[in-house]
Amino acid sequence: MTAPRLEIRNIVKSFGGRQVVDDVSLKVEPGQVTCLLGPSGCGKSTTLRIIAGVEMQDSGTIHVDGQLVCDTITRVPPEGRNIGLMFQDFALFPHLSVADNVAFGLRGGAKAHAARVKALLEKVGMMRHIDAYPHELSGGEQQRVALARALAPRPKIMLMDEPFSGLDDRLRDDIRDETLAVLKEEGAAVLLVTHEPAEAMRMADEIALMRGGKIVQRGAPYHIYNAPVDKEAAGFFSDINVIHGTVQGALTDTAFGQFLAPGVADGTAVDIVIRPQHLKIDFDRAGRGPNPTPSDGTPARGIVKRARFMGSESLVEFQMDFDGSVLRALVPSVFLPKEGTPLWIMIRRDRCFVFTN
């Protein structure tokens, strides 16, 4: 059985008595993009720095193609790990041309250098700027040059720490897609650190969600979004509504009827989590629109508190008659009911998650 391109096992790191990386393990295969995703301060960048060799772990091991790279005794220096690095700051050398920046880490003859530099600049669409200097380039162009420089030595592993954070939103999406295509073509194992769920969903084959120094969930983007491990995981990927309840006889009473809670002891507090896009206005009860489908369950009445136009959809907030709680619904197209309007709401039961407190 072939070893993973990158494997870290039980990595632990503390600073000043505070454990910032807590027993982190993961594997990345050649050509795979894995995202370390989580809020600021969760330990994801420290994990990346340990893999790169910039920081030293307190315990645990790092392996490349099955070979030990670092434990608490053995330590291959950063330059010997065949790892490419891209960070938030592109760190291009201002006194070197684009070509010289890309060639900086290459070894061997000048002819081989020139061929590799030209091939990469063609790949990232920067050949026309081969003789330019960093200050003459836009942020997106500098990012492309930084990518070419990191790929030039043909690293087995590419580590990327928030590399797109300095770009504006519209440019960022284009650069992400172009970067992903180049990385896949080069076949490196990629570990990308980000705090943006949309970026992880767009780029990753696998997401490792971190919180408090630990990986709390791993999986493909579809799985981790649609089967979150807890309420916090669900809330990290999108806004959520939380309906509070208490279990009695394996059932929880809510404004939308009873929810099953099999195996949960009586008296246990539970949170029923649903995303705003899975709440529906019962237009039939308002005198227009289709009948509700059976899967939508029992409608509940709420009073409109606020309605905001969001472009392709509207965000409507309701104060529920049942318990006074506030729920938010994302409604397609323009629907802006007046404050104080009573409306009936239904929820997609197949899109609800039930978590114990």
ChimeraX attribute file (.defattr): number of C-alpha atoms within 10 A of each C-alpha:
attribute: neighborCount
match mode: 1-to-1
recipient: residues
	/A:1	3
	/A:2	7
	/A:3	14
	/A:4	17
	/A:5	21
	/A:6	22
	/A:7	21
	/A:8	23
	/A:9	16
	/A:10	15
	/A:11	23
	/A:12	22
	/A:13	23
	/A:14	15
	/A:15	9
	/A:16	6
	/A:17	7
	/A:18	8
	/A:19	15
	/A:20	21
	/A:21	27
	/A:22	20
	/A:23	17
	/A:24	20
	/A:25	18
	/A:26	17
	/A:27	17
	/A:28	22
	/A:29	19
	/A:30	17
	/A:31	18
	/A:32	20
	/A:33	24
	/A:34	26
	/A:35	28
	/A:36	27
	/A:37	27
	/A:38	28
	/A:39	16
	/A:40	12
	/A:41	14
	/A:42	21
	/A:43	24
	/A:44	30
	/A:45	22
	/A:46	20
	/A:47	26
	/A:48	20
	/A:49	17
	/A:50	21
	/A:51	28
	/A:52	22
	/A:53	21
	/A:54	12
	/A:55	14
	/A:56	19
	/A:57	23
	/A:58	16
	/A:59	17
	/A:60	17
	/A:61	22
	/A:62	24
	/A:63	20
	/A:64	22
	/A:65	15
	/A:66	13
	/A:67	12
	/A:68	15
	/A:69	21
	/A:70	23
	/A:71	18
	/A:72	11
	/A:73	7
	/A:74	10
	/A:75	16
	/A:76	12
	/A:77	12
	/A:78	17
	/A:79	11
	/A:80	10
	/A:81	19
	/A:82	15
	/A:83	23
	/A:84	23
	/A:85	22
	/A:86	21
	/A:87	18
	/A:88	13
	/A:89	15
	/A:90	18
	/A:91	13
	/A:92	19
	/A:93	15
	/A:94	12
	/A:95	11
	/A:96	15
	/A:97	19
	/A:98	28
	/A:99	24
	/A:100	20
	/A:101	23
	/A:102	29
	/A:103	22
	/A:104	17
	/A:105	14
	/A:106	17
	/A:107	10
	/A:108	7
	/A:109	8
	/A:110	11
	/A:111	9
	/A:112	12
	/A:113	21
	/A:114	14
	/A:115	10
	/A:116	20
	/A:117	26
	/A:118	17
	/A:119	15
	/A:120	22
	/A:121	23
	/A:122	14
	/A:123	17
	/A:124	19
	/A:125	14
	/A:126	19
	/A:127	18
	/A:128	9
	/A:129	17
	/A:130	18
	/A:131	12
	/A:132	16
	/A:133	19
	/A:134	21
	/A:135	13
	/A:136	12
	/A:137	14
	/A:138	11
	/A:139	17
	/A:140	17
	/A:141	17
	/A:142	21
	/A:143	26
	/A:144	22
	/A:145	28
	/A:146	23
	/A:147	25
	/A:148	28
	/A:149	27
	/A:150	23
	/A:151	26
	/A:152	21
	/A:153	19
	/A:154	17
	/A:155	18
	/A:156	21
	/A:157	27
	/A:158	23
	/A:159	24
	/A:160	23
	/A:161	22
	/A:162	18
	/A:163	22
	/A:164	24
	/A:165	15
	/A:166	14
	/A:167	15
	/A:168	11
	/A:169	10
	/A:170	8
	/A:171	12
	/A:172	17
	/A:173	15
	/A:174	11
	/A:175	18
	/A:176	16
	/A:177	13
	/A:178	15
	/A:179	19
	/A:180	16
	/A:181	14
	/A:182	18
	/A:183	19
	/A:184	15
	/A:185	11
	/A:186	15
	/A:187	18
	/A:188	25
	/A:189	25
	/A:190	28
	/A:191	25
	/A:192	26
	/A:193	25
	/A:194	23
	/A:195	22
	/A:196	15
	/A:197	19
	/A:198	11
	/A:199	19
	/A:200	25
	/A:201	19
	/A:202	13
	/A:203	19
	/A:204	21
	/A:205	18
	/A:206	22
	/A:207	29
	/A:208	25
	/A:209	24
	/A:210	23
	/A:211	22
	/A:212	17
	/A:213	22
	/A:214	21
	/A:215	23
	/A:216	16
	/A:217	16
	/A:218	20
	/A:219	16
	/A:220	14
	/A:221	20
	/A:222	12
	/A:223	12
	/A:224	20
	/A:225	19
	/A:226	13
	/A:227	16
	/A:228	19
	/A:229	15
	/A:230	17
	/A:231	19
	/A:232	11
	/A:233	19
	/A:234	20
	/A:235	17
	/A:236	18
	/A:237	18
	/A:238	14
	/A:239	13
	/A:240	21
	/A:241	21
	/A:242	21
	/A:243	18
	/A:244	19
	/A:245	20
	/A:246	19
	/A:247	21
	/A:248	16
	/A:249	13
	/A:250	17
	/A:251	17
	/A:252	23
	/A:253	14
	/A:254	17
	/A:255	17
	/A:256	18
	/A:257	12
	/A:258	15
	/A:259	17
	/A:260	14
	/A:261	20
	/A:262	10
	/A:263	8
	/A:264	18
	/A:265	13
	/A:266	14
	/A:267	13
	/A:268	15
	/A:269	16
	/A:270	19
	/A:271	20
	/A:272	20
	/A:273	20
	/A:274	27
	/A:275	23
	/A:276	20
	/A:277	19
	/A:278	20
	/A:279	21
	/A:280	19
	/A:281	21
	/A:282	22
	/A:283	15
	/A:284	12
	/A:285	15
	/A:286	11
	/A:287	8
	/A:288	9
	/A:289	11
	/A:290	10
	/A:291	10
	/A:292	17
	/A:293	9
	/A:294	7
	/A:295	11
	/A:296	18
	/A:297	15
	/A:298	17
	/A:299	19
	/A:300	19
	/A:301	19
	/A:302	24
	/A:303	19
	/A:304	22
	/A:305	19
	/A:306	17
	/A:307	19
	/A:308	15
	/A:309	15
	/A:310	13
	/A:311	10
	/A:312	10
	/A:313	17
	/A:314	19
	/A:315	20
	/A:316	23
	/A:317	20
	/A:318	25
	/A:319	19
	/A:320	21
	/A:321	14
	/A:322	12
	/A:323	12
	/A:324	11
	/A:325	14
	/A:326	17
	/A:327	22
	/A:328	24
	/A:329	25
	/A:330	23
	/A:331	21
	/A:332	14
	/A:333	12
	/A:334	14
	/A:335	15
	/A:336	16
	/A:337	16
	/A:338	13
	/A:339	14
	/A:340	13
	/A:341	12
	/A:342	18
	/A:343	19
	/A:344	19
	/A:345	23
	/A:346	22
	/A:347	24
	/A:348	16
	/A:349	17
	/A:350	10
	/A:351	14
	/A:352	19
	/A:353	19
	/A:354	20
	/A:355	17
	/A:356	16
	/A:357	10
